[in-house]
């Protein structure tokens, strides 16, 4: 009568290698990385506006002297950014821009 092995040697080696990789990865992520508590940076953006049509009455009480016609514009936004993170859960940001 023949006996069958559940796993051959090649399969057990692959399982062992997989477990070793999982534990190595878990160990490397569990080490604490020291991060700064205050971060400084800048942010910027562009604002594109496009209007097509004509309007002269802005609201029920305000009327422009001449009508507005098709308009397009581009605006820029630049800001200084400071982020404070005293703990892993709580923090605050200050973004001052023009």
Biopython code that builds the backbone (N, CA, C, O; Angstrom):
import numpy as np
from Bio.PDB.StructureBuilder import StructureBuilder

atoms = [
    (1, "UNK", "N", (0.832, -1.169, 0.000)),
    (1, "UNK", "CA", (0.000, 0.000, 0.000)),
    (1, "UNK", "C", (0.885, 1.244, 0.000)),
    (1, "UNK", "O", (1.883, 1.294, 0.719)),
    (2, "UNK", "N", (0.522, 2.258, -0.811)),
    (2, "UNK", "CA", (1.303, 3.487, -0.908)),
    (2, "UNK", "C", (0.803, 4.501, 0.119)),
    (2, "UNK", "O", (-0.391, 4.578, 0.409)),
    (3, "UNK", "N", (1.737, 5.269, 0.657)),
    (3, "UNK", "CA", (1.365, 6.374, 1.547)),
    (3, "UNK", "C", (1.649, 7.673, 0.808)),
    (3, "UNK", "O", (2.670, 7.799, 0.131)),
    (4, "UNK", "N", (0.767, 8.613, 0.937)),
    (4, "UNK", "CA", (0.917, 9.897, 0.250)),
    (4, "UNK", "C", (1.236, 10.975, 1.282)),
    (4, "UNK", "O", (0.629, 11.037, 2.351)),
    (5, "UNK", "N", (2.196, 11.817, 0.935)),
    (5, "UNK", "CA", (2.532, 12.946, 1.791)),
    (5, "UNK", "C", (1.605, 14.107, 1.447)),
    (5, "UNK", "O", (1.246, 14.309, 0.287)),
    (6, "UNK", "N", (1.235, 14.845, 2.445)),
    (6, "UNK", "CA", (0.369, 15.996, 2.226)),
    (6, "UNK", "C", (1.116, 17.081, 1.445)),
    (6, "UNK", "O", (0.559, 17.679, 0.524)),
    (7, "UNK", "N", (2.356, 17.332, 1.807)),
    (7, "UNK", "CA", (3.196, 18.303, 1.107)),
    (7, "UNK", "C", (4.495, 17.632, 0.739)),
    (7, "UNK", "O", (5.024, 16.815, 1.493)),
    (8, "UNK", "N", (5.006, 17.980, -0.422)),
    (8, "UNK", "CA", (6.345, 17.496, -0.743)),
    (8, "UNK", "C", (7.362, 18.512, -0.220)),
    (8, "UNK", "O", (6.978, 19.558, 0.305)),
    (9, "UNK", "N", (8.625, 18.217, -0.356)),
    (9, "UNK", "CA", (9.661, 19.069, 0.234)),
    (9, "UNK", "C", (9.660, 20.449, -0.422)),
    (9, "UNK", "O", (9.894, 21.441, 0.269)),
    (10, "UNK", "N", (9.412, 20.549, -1.705)),
    (10, "UNK", "CA", (9.403, 21.824, -2.403)),
    (10, "UNK", "C", (8.284, 22.730, -1.886)),
    (10, "UNK", "O", (8.497, 23.928, -1.694)),
    (11, "UNK", "N", (7.105, 22.172, -1.661)),
    (11, "UNK", "CA", (5.977, 22.955, -1.158)),
    (11, "UNK", "C", (6.235, 23.440, 0.257)),
    (11, "UNK", "O", (5.921, 24.587, 0.578)),
    (12, "UNK", "N", (6.792, 22.604, 1.101)),
    (12, "UNK", "CA", (7.069, 23.027, 2.482)),
    (12, "UNK", "C", (8.138, 24.115, 2.510)),
    (12, "UNK", "O", (8.096, 24.992, 3.373)),
    (13, "UNK", "N", (9.088, 24.075, 1.589)),
    (13, "UNK", "CA", (10.099, 25.130, 1.529)),
    (13, "UNK", "C", (9.472, 26.453, 1.090)),
    (13, "UNK", "O", (9.845, 27.515, 1.590)),
    (14, "UNK", "N", (8.527, 26.390, 0.164)),
    (14, "UNK", "CA", (7.856, 27.611, -0.285)),
    (14, "UNK", "C", (7.016, 28.213, 0.840)),
    (14, "UNK", "O", (6.990, 29.431, 1.012)),
    (15, "UNK", "N", (6.338, 27.372, 1.596)),
    (15, "UNK", "CA", (5.540, 27.860, 2.724)),
    (15, "UNK", "C", (6.438, 28.496, 3.778)),
    (15, "UNK", "O", (6.119, 29.565, 4.298)),
    (16, "UNK", "N", (7.555, 27.854, 4.096)),
    (16, "UNK", "CA", (8.502, 28.394, 5.067)),
    (16, "UNK", "C", (9.060, 29.736, 4.592)),
    (16, "UNK", "O", (9.167, 30.676, 5.380)),
    (17, "UNK", "N", (9.415, 29.830, 3.314)),
    (17, "UNK", "CA", (9.932, 31.080, 2.765)),
    (17, "UNK", "C", (8.864, 32.178, 2.843)),
    (17, "UNK", "O", (9.174, 33.318, 3.187)),
    (18, "UNK", "N", (7.620, 31.841, 2.528)),
    (18, "UNK", "CA", (6.533, 32.815, 2.612)),
    (18, "UNK", "C", (6.323, 33.322, 4.025)),
    (18, "UNK", "O", (6.140, 34.523, 4.229)),
    (19, "UNK", "N", (6.345, 32.428, 5.003)),
    (19, "UNK", "CA", (6.199, 32.843, 6.405)),
    (19, "UNK", "C", (7.351, 33.730, 6.847)),
    (19, "UNK", "O", (7.147, 34.701, 7.575)),
    (20, "UNK", "N", (8.567, 33.399, 6.409)),
    (20, "UNK", "CA", (9.727, 34.218, 6.767)),
    (20, "UNK", "C", (9.579, 35.628, 6.191)),
    (20, "UNK", "O", (9.893, 36.605, 6.870)),
    (21, "UNK", "N", (9.104, 35.745, 4.948)),
    (21, "UNK", "CA", (8.923, 37.061, 4.346)),
    (21, "UNK", "C", (7.856, 37.862, 5.077)),
    (21, "UNK", "O", (8.011, 39.069, 5.262)),
    (22, "UNK", "N", (6.783, 37.213, 5.491)),
    (22, "UNK", "CA", (5.732, 37.905, 6.233)),
    (22, "UNK", "C", (6.271, 38.437, 7.557)),
    (22, "UNK", "O", (5.995, 39.581, 7.918)),
    (23, "UNK", "N", (7.028, 37.634, 8.277)),
    (23, "UNK", "CA", (7.551, 38.073, 9.568)),
    (23, "UNK", "C", (8.607, 39.158, 9.414)),
    (23, "UNK", "O", (8.673, 40.068, 10.241)),
    (24, "UNK", "N", (9.426, 39.084, 8.384)),
    (24, "UNK", "CA", (10.430, 40.132, 8.157)),
    (24, "UNK", "C", (9.737, 41.448, 7.842)),
    (24, "UNK", "O", (10.127, 42.492, 8.364)),
    (25, "UNK", "N", (8.713, 41.411, 6.993)),
    (25, "UNK", "CA", (7.977, 42.614, 6.644)),
    (25, "UNK", "C", (7.261, 43.186, 7.857)),
    (25, "UNK", "O", (7.279, 44.400, 8.062)),
    (26, "UNK", "N", (6.640, 42.352, 8.654)),
    (26, "UNK", "CA", (5.936, 42.803, 9.847)),
    (26, "UNK", "C", (6.903, 43.441, 10.833)),
    (26, "UNK", "O", (6.583, 44.462, 11.443)),
    (27, "UNK", "N", (8.068, 42.856, 10.992)),
    (27, "UNK", "CA", (9.058, 43.399, 11.915)),
    (27, "UNK", "C", (9.562, 44.757, 11.444)),
    (27, "UNK", "O", (9.736, 45.663, 12.259)),
    (28, "UNK", "N", (9.799, 44.913, 10.146)),
    (28, "UNK", "CA", (10.327, 46.183, 9.664)),
    (28, "UNK", "C", (9.286, 47.292, 9.777)),
    (28, "UNK", "O", (9.663, 48.441, 10.008)),
    (29, "UNK", "N", (7.988, 47.001, 9.623)),
    (29, "UNK", "CA", (6.970, 48.019, 9.773)),
    (29, "UNK", "C", (6.713, 48.368, 11.230)),
    (29, "UNK", "O", (6.216, 49.459, 11.512)),
    (30, "UNK", "N", (7.023, 47.503, 12.141)),
    (30, "UNK", "CA", (6.724, 47.776, 13.539)),
    (30, "UNK", "C", (7.751, 48.698, 14.181)),
    (30, "UNK", "O", (7.503, 49.223, 15.266)),
    (31, "UNK", "N", (8.881, 48.908, 13.551)),
    (31, "UNK", "CA", (9.881, 49.802, 14.123)),
    (31, "UNK", "C", (9.405, 51.234, 13.965)),
    (31, "UNK", "O", (8.860, 51.603, 12.925)),
    (32, "UNK", "N", (9.606, 52.023, 14.976)),
    (32, "UNK", "CA", (9.093, 53.383, 14.985)),
    (32, "UNK", "C", (10.043, 54.316, 14.255)),
    (32, "UNK", "O", (11.254, 54.292, 14.474)),
    (33, "UNK", "N", (9.475, 55.137, 13.387)),
    (33, "UNK", "CA", (10.248, 56.135, 12.657)),
    (33, "UNK", "C", (10.018, 57.470, 13.345)),
    (33, "UNK", "O", (8.877, 57.869, 13.576)),
    (34, "UNK", "N", (11.102, 58.158, 13.671)),
    (34, "UNK", "CA", (10.993, 59.454, 14.331)),
    (34, "UNK", "C", (10.744, 60.504, 13.256)),
    (34, "UNK", "O", (11.566, 60.687, 12.359)),
    (35, "UNK", "N", (9.610, 61.192, 13.346)),
    (35, "UNK", "CA", (9.265, 62.218, 12.384)),
    (35, "UNK", "C", (9.306, 63.579, 13.061)),
    (35, "UNK", "O", (9.080, 63.682, 14.266)),
    (36, "UNK", "N", (9.590, 64.613, 12.300)),
    (36, "UNK", "CA", (9.587, 65.946, 12.898)),
    (36, "UNK", "C", (8.186, 66.345, 13.326)),
    (36, "UNK", "O", (7.197, 65.890, 12.752)),
    (37, "UNK", "N", (8.111, 67.193, 14.333)),
    (37, "UNK", "CA", (6.811, 67.615, 14.845)),
    (37, "UNK", "C", (6.284, 68.848, 14.124)),
    (37, "UNK", "O", (5.085, 69.125, 14.172)),
    (38, "UNK", "N", (7.158, 69.589, 13.460)),
    (38, "UNK", "CA", (6.747, 70.773, 12.721)),
    (38, "UNK", "C", (7.244, 70.639, 11.289)),
    (38, "UNK", "O", (8.425, 70.383, 11.055)),
    (39, "UNK", "N", (6.344, 70.813, 10.341)),
    (39, "UNK", "CA", (6.686, 70.743, 8.922)),
    (39, "UNK", "C", (6.416, 72.113, 8.300)),
    (39, "UNK", "O", (5.438, 72.772, 8.653)),
    (40, "UNK", "N", (7.266, 72.539, 7.387)),
    (40, "UNK", "CA", (7.086, 73.791, 6.659)),
    (40, "UNK", "C", (7.031, 73.483, 5.170)),
    (40, "UNK", "O", (7.680, 72.550, 4.697)),
    (41, "UNK", "N", (6.270, 74.257, 4.449)),
    (41, "UNK", "CA", (6.190, 74.039, 3.013)),
    (41, "UNK", "C", (5.488, 75.183, 2.318)),
    (41, "UNK", "O", (5.121, 76.182, 2.937)),
    (42, "UNK", "N", (5.308, 75.021, 1.021)),
    (42, "UNK", "CA", (4.595, 75.999, 0.221)),
    (42, "UNK", "C", (3.534, 75.270, -0.603)),
    (42, "UNK", "O", (3.652, 74.075, -0.872)),
    (43, "UNK", "N", (2.517, 75.996, -0.993)),
    (43, "UNK", "CA", (1.503, 75.428, -1.875)),
    (43, "UNK", "C", (1.144, 76.470, -2.916)),
    (43, "UNK", "O", (1.290, 77.672, -2.694)),
    (44, "UNK", "N", (0.680, 75.996, -4.034)),
    (44, "UNK", "CA", (0.320, 76.907, -5.112)),
    (44, "UNK", "C", (-0.729, 76.286, -6.006)),
    (44, "UNK", "O", (-0.898, 75.067, -6.034)),
    (45, "UNK", "N", (-1.429, 77.130, -6.733)),
    (45, "UNK", "CA", (-2.472, 76.653, -7.636)),
    (45, "UNK", "C", (-2.750, 77.723, -8.676)),
    (45, "UNK", "O", (-2.305, 78.863, -8.551)),
    (46, "UNK", "N", (-3.496, 77.335, -9.704)),
    (46, "UNK", "CA", (-3.969, 78.269, -10.724)),
    (46, "UNK", "C", (-5.483, 78.160, -10.794)),
    (46, "UNK", "O", (-6.045, 77.071, -10.675)),
    (47, "UNK", "N", (-6.131, 79.293, -10.987)),
    (47, "UNK", "CA", (-7.581, 79.343, -11.064)),
    (47, "UNK", "C", (-7.967, 79.845, -12.453)),
    (47, "UNK", "O", (-7.600, 80.955, -12.840)),
    (48, "UNK", "N", (-8.706, 79.029, -13.199)),
    (48, "UNK", "CA", (-9.146, 79.400, -14.543)),
    (48, "UNK", "C", (-10.641, 79.698, -14.507)),
    (48, "UNK", "O", (-11.423, 78.883, -14.017)),
    (49, "UNK", "N", (-11.046, 80.860, -15.023)),
    (49, "UNK", "CA", (-12.450, 81.246, -15.070)),
    (49, "UNK", "C", (-12.838, 81.552, -16.508)),
    (49, "UNK", "O", (-12.071, 82.148, -17.263)),
    (50, "UNK", "N", (-14.031, 81.139, -16.865)),
    (50, "UNK", "CA", (-14.544, 81.420, -18.197)),
    (50, "UNK", "C", (-16.037, 81.697, -18.077)),
    (50, "UNK", "O", (-16.767, 80.955, -17.420)),
    (51, "UNK", "N", (-16.477, 82.766, -18.714)),
    (51, "UNK", "CA", (-17.888, 83.130, -18.676)),
    (51, "UNK", "C", (-18.330, 83.444, -20.093)),
    (51, "UNK", "O", (-17.662, 84.187, -20.813)),
    (52, "UNK", "N", (-19.441, 82.882, -20.484)),
    (52, "UNK", "CA", (-19.993, 83.220, -21.800)),
    (52, "UNK", "C", (-21.440, 83.661, -21.612)),
    (52, "UNK", "O", (-22.217, 83.017, -20.907)),
    (53, "UNK", "N", (-21.773, 84.741, -22.239)),
    (53, "UNK", "CA", (-23.119, 85.291, -22.099)),
    (53, "UNK", "C", (-23.058, 86.776, -21.818)),
    (53, "UNK", "O", (-21.987, 87.380, -21.868)),
    (54, "UNK", "N", (-24.177, 87.351, -21.532)),
    (54, "UNK", "CA", (-24.253, 88.776, -21.246)),
    (54, "UNK", "C", (-25.149, 88.974, -20.032)),
    (54, "UNK", "O", (-26.214, 88.364, -19.927)),
    (55, "UNK", "N", (-24.709, 89.830, -19.121)),
    (55, "UNK", "CA", (-25.547, 90.168, -17.972)),
    (55, "UNK", "C", (-25.295, 91.614, -17.578)),
    (55, "UNK", "O", (-24.178, 92.118, -17.690)),
    (56, "UNK", "N", (-26.341, 92.265, -17.120)),
    (56, "UNK", "CA", (-26.207, 93.625, -16.623)),
    (56, "UNK", "C", (-26.825, 93.753, -15.237)),
    (56, "UNK", "O", (-26.364, 94.558, -14.428)),
    (57, "UNK", "N", (-27.862, 92.970, -14.953)),
    (57, "UNK", "CA", (-28.506, 92.994, -13.646)),
    (57, "UNK", "C", (-27.829, 91.953, -12.754)),
    (57, "UNK", "O", (-27.945, 90.754, -13.007)),
    (58, "UNK", "N", (-27.118, 92.405, -11.706)),
    (58, "UNK", "CA", (-26.373, 91.512, -10.831)),
    (58, "UNK", "C", (-27.273, 90.859, -9.787)),
    (58, "UNK", "O", (-27.128, 89.666, -9.520)),
    (59, "UNK", "N", (-28.187, 91.598, -9.197)),
    (59, "UNK", "CA", (-29.223, 91.068, -8.305)),
    (59, "UNK", "C", (-30.430, 91.993, -8.395)),
    (59, "UNK", "O", (-30.459, 92.883, -9.245)),
    (60, "UNK", "N", (-31.406, 91.802, -7.552)),
    (60, "UNK", "CA", (-32.655, 92.566, -7.703)),
    (60, "UNK", "C", (-32.475, 94.069, -7.471)),
    (60, "UNK", "O", (-33.297, 94.859, -7.936)),
    (61, "UNK", "N", (-31.421, 94.477, -6.766)),
    (61, "UNK", "CA", (-31.229, 95.907, -6.474)),
    (61, "UNK", "C", (-30.012, 96.513, -7.149)),
    (61, "UNK", "O", (-29.879, 97.736, -7.164)),
    (62, "UNK", "N", (-29.123, 95.711, -7.705)),
    (62, "UNK", "CA", (-27.882, 96.232, -8.280)),
    (62, "UNK", "C", (-27.856, 95.999, -9.782)),
    (62, "UNK", "O", (-28.091, 94.893, -10.269)),
    (63, "UNK", "N", (-27.561, 97.084, -10.503)),
    (63, "UNK", "CA", (-27.469, 97.001, -11.955)),
    (63, "UNK", "C", (-26.149, 97.631, -12.379)),
    (63, "UNK", "O", (-25.829, 98.742, -11.958)),
    (64, "UNK", "N", (-25.378, 96.928, -13.211)),
    (64, "UNK", "CA", (-24.088, 97.436, -13.694)),
    (64, "UNK", "C", (-24.330, 98.499, -14.753)),
    (64, "UNK", "O", (-25.315, 98.423, -15.488)),
    (65, "UNK", "N", (-23.428, 99.513, -14.847)),
    (65, "UNK", "CA", (-23.629, 100.572, -15.843)),
    (65, "UNK", "C", (-23.543, 100.042, -17.282)),
    (65, "UNK", "O", (-24.241, 100.538, -18.166)),
    (66, "UNK", "N", (-22.710, 99.061, -17.512)),
    (66, "UNK", "CA", (-22.619, 98.444, -18.838)),
    (66, "UNK", "C", (-22.730, 96.935, -18.665)),
    (66, "UNK", "O", (-22.479, 96.400, -17.585)),
    (67, "UNK", "N", (-23.101, 96.275, -19.717)),
    (67, "UNK", "CA", (-23.297, 94.818, -19.654)),
    (67, "UNK", "C", (-21.950, 94.086, -19.674)),
    (67, "UNK", "O", (-21.001, 94.528, -20.322)),
    (68, "UNK", "N", (-21.883, 92.953, -18.948)),
    (68, "UNK", "CA", (-20.712, 92.081, -18.987)),
    (68, "UNK", "C", (-20.870, 91.140, -20.170)),
    (68, "UNK", "O", (-21.940, 90.565, -20.373)),
    (69, "UNK", "N", (-19.827, 90.985, -20.937)),
    (69, "UNK", "CA", (-19.842, 90.052, -22.063)),
    (69, "UNK", "C", (-18.811, 88.968, -21.812)),
    (69, "UNK", "O", (-18.132, 88.976, -20.785)),
    (70, "UNK", "N", (-18.694, 88.049, -22.730)),
    (70, "UNK", "CA", (-17.807, 86.887, -22.610)),
    (70, "UNK", "C", (-16.484, 87.269, -21.944)),
    (70, "UNK", "O", (-15.807, 88.206, -22.369)),
    (71, "UNK", "N", (-16.129, 86.525, -20.892)),
    (71, "UNK", "CA", (-14.903, 86.829, -20.169)),
    (71, "UNK", "C", (-14.105, 85.586, -19.836)),
    (71, "UNK", "O", (-14.660, 84.505, -19.638)),
    (72, "UNK", "N", (-12.803, 85.754, -19.777)),
    (72, "UNK", "CA", (-11.889, 84.678, -19.389)),
    (72, "UNK", "C", (-10.803, 85.283, -18.512)),
    (72, "UNK", "O", (-10.387, 86.421, -18.731)),
    (73, "UNK", "N", (-10.343, 84.527, -17.520)),
    (73, "UNK", "CA", (-9.261, 85.024, -16.672)),
    (73, "UNK", "C", (-8.513, 83.857, -16.044)),
    (73, "UNK", "O", (-9.013, 82.736, -15.952)),
    (74, "UNK", "N", (-7.303, 84.166, -15.618)),
    (74, "UNK", "CA", (-6.460, 83.198, -14.925)),
    (74, "UNK", "C", (-5.930, 83.886, -13.674)),
    (74, "UNK", "O", (-5.433, 85.010, -13.737)),
    (75, "UNK", "N", (-6.039, 83.210, -12.548)),
    (75, "UNK", "CA", (-5.527, 83.754, -11.300)),
    (75, "UNK", "C", (-4.542, 82.785, -10.663)),
    (75, "UNK", "O", (-4.615, 81.579, -10.903)),
    (76, "UNK", "N", (-3.636, 83.292, -9.868)),
    (76, "UNK", "CA", (-2.631, 82.456, -9.203)),
    (76, "UNK", "C", (-2.874, 82.456, -7.702)),
    (76, "UNK", "O", (-3.397, 83.422, -7.146)),
    (77, "UNK", "N", (-2.493, 81.377, -7.062)),
    (77, "UNK", "CA", (-2.605, 81.232, -5.611)),
    (77, "UNK", "C", (-1.276, 80.711, -5.091)),
    (77, "UNK", "O", (-0.789, 79.684, -5.563)),
    (78, "UNK", "N", (-0.689, 81.396, -4.138)),
    (78, "UNK", "CA", (0.573, 80.980, -3.519)),
    (78, "UNK", "C", (0.395, 81.112, -2.013)),
    (78, "UNK", "O", (-0.171, 82.093, -1.531)),
    (79, "UNK", "N", (0.884, 80.111, -1.268)),
    (79, "UNK", "CA", (0.706, 80.140, 0.180)),
    (79, "UNK", "C", (1.886, 79.493, 0.887)),
    (79, "UNK", "O", (2.565, 78.626, 0.336)),
    (80, "UNK", "N", (2.113, 79.928, 2.103)),
    (80, "UNK", "CA", (3.090, 79.293, 2.996)),
    (80, "UNK", "C", (2.312, 78.365, 3.926)),
    (80, "UNK", "O", (1.217, 78.699, 4.379)),
    (81, "UNK", "N", (2.883, 77.211, 4.201)),
    (81, "UNK", "CA", (2.180, 76.187, 4.965)),
    (81, "UNK", "C", (3.033, 75.766, 6.156)),
    (81, "UNK", "O", (4.236, 75.542, 6.017)),
    (82, "UNK", "N", (2.400, 75.659, 7.338)),
    (82, "UNK", "CA", (3.059, 75.128, 8.523)),
    (82, "UNK", "C", (2.141, 74.081, 9.136)),
    (82, "UNK", "O", (0.954, 74.337, 9.337)),
    (83, "UNK", "N", (2.676, 72.914, 9.431)),
    (83, "UNK", "CA", (1.879, 71.836, 10.015)),
    (83, "UNK", "C", (2.530, 71.406, 11.326)),
    (83, "UNK", "O", (3.736, 71.165, 11.378)),
    (84, "UNK", "N", (1.732, 71.313, 12.372)),
    (84, "UNK", "CA", (2.202, 70.904, 13.691)),
    (84, "UNK", "C", (1.535, 69.582, 14.038)),
    (84, "UNK", "O", (0.307, 69.490, 14.032)),
    (85, "UNK", "N", (2.323, 68.559, 14.339)),
    (85, "UNK", "CA", (1.784, 67.247, 14.710)),
    (85, "UNK", "C", (2.368, 66.828, 16.056)),
    (85, "UNK", "O", (3.406, 66.167, 16.093)),
    (86, "UNK", "N", (1.722, 67.200, 17.166)),
    (86, "UNK", "CA", (2.248, 66.837, 18.480)),
    (86, "UNK", "C", (2.041, 65.365, 18.835)),
    (86, "UNK", "O", (2.760, 64.836, 19.683)),
    (87, "UNK", "N", (1.081, 64.697, 18.208)),
    (87, "UNK", "CA", (0.858, 63.274, 18.474)),
    (87, "UNK", "C", (0.513, 62.583, 17.164)),
    (87, "UNK", "O", (0.401, 63.232, 16.124)),
    (88, "UNK", "N", (0.345, 61.256, 17.213)),
    (88, "UNK", "CA", (0.037, 60.511, 16.004)),
    (88, "UNK", "C", (-1.393, 60.756, 15.533)),
    (88, "UNK", "O", (-1.699, 60.551, 14.358)),
    (89, "UNK", "N", (-2.264, 61.189, 16.429)),
    (89, "UNK", "CA", (-3.672, 61.346, 16.096)),
    (89, "UNK", "C", (-4.030, 62.806, 15.807)),
    (89, "UNK", "O", (-4.745, 63.078, 14.843)),
    (90, "UNK", "N", (-3.557, 63.737, 16.609)),
    (90, "UNK", "CA", (-3.973, 65.127, 16.524)),
    (90, "UNK", "C", (-2.894, 65.988, 15.887)),
    (90, "UNK", "O", (-1.702, 65.710, 16.019)),
    (91, "UNK", "N", (-3.320, 67.023, 15.203)),
    (91, "UNK", "CA", (-2.405, 67.973, 14.591)),
    (91, "UNK", "C", (-3.170, 69.175, 14.084)),
    (91, "UNK", "O", (-4.399, 69.208, 14.142)),
    (92, "UNK", "N", (-2.443, 70.165, 13.586)),
    (92, "UNK", "CA", (-3.093, 71.347, 13.040)),
    (92, "UNK", "C", (-2.243, 71.927, 11.915)),
    (92, "UNK", "O", (-1.034, 71.708, 11.847)),
    (93, "UNK", "N", (-2.911, 72.673, 11.033)),
    (93, "UNK", "CA", (-2.237, 73.310, 9.910)),
    (93, "UNK", "C", (-2.559, 74.789, 9.891)),
    (93, "UNK", "O", (-3.649, 75.222, 10.263)),
    (94, "UNK", "N", (-1.569, 75.550, 9.445)),
    (94, "UNK", "CA", (-1.757, 76.983, 9.210)),
    (94, "UNK", "C", (-1.332, 77.225, 7.773)),
    (94, "UNK", "O", (-0.184, 76.987, 7.399)),
    (95, "UNK", "N", (-2.279, 77.701, 6.974)),
    (95, "UNK", "CA", (-2.021, 77.953, 5.559)),
    (95, "UNK", "C", (-2.338, 79.421, 5.296)),
    (95, "UNK", "O", (-3.502, 79.819, 5.323)),
    (96, "UNK", "N", (-1.304, 80.228, 5.042)),
    (96, "UNK", "CA", (-1.484, 81.653, 4.803)),
    (96, "UNK", "C", (-1.131, 81.920, 3.346)),
    (96, "UNK", "O", (-0.001, 81.693, 2.912)),
    (97, "UNK", "N", (-2.112, 82.403, 2.607)),
    (97, "UNK", "CA", (-1.865, 82.561, 1.173)),
    (97, "UNK", "C", (-2.424, 83.835, 0.601)),
    (97, "UNK", "O", (-3.188, 84.558, 1.241)),
    (98, "UNK", "N", (-2.017, 84.089, -0.630)),
    (98, "UNK", "CA", (-2.501, 85.248, -1.395)),
    (98, "UNK", "C", (-2.960, 84.746, -2.740)),
    (98, "UNK", "O", (-3.413, 85.534, -3.571)),
]
sb = StructureBuilder()
sb.init_structure("model")
sb.init_model(0)
sb.init_chain("A")
sb.init_seg("    ")
for serial, (resi, resn, name, xyz) in enumerate(atoms, 1):
    if name == "N":
        sb.init_residue(resn, " ", resi, " ")
    sb.init_atom(name, np.array(xyz, "f"), 0.0, 1.0, " ", f" {name:<3s}", serial, name[0])
structure = sb.get_structure()
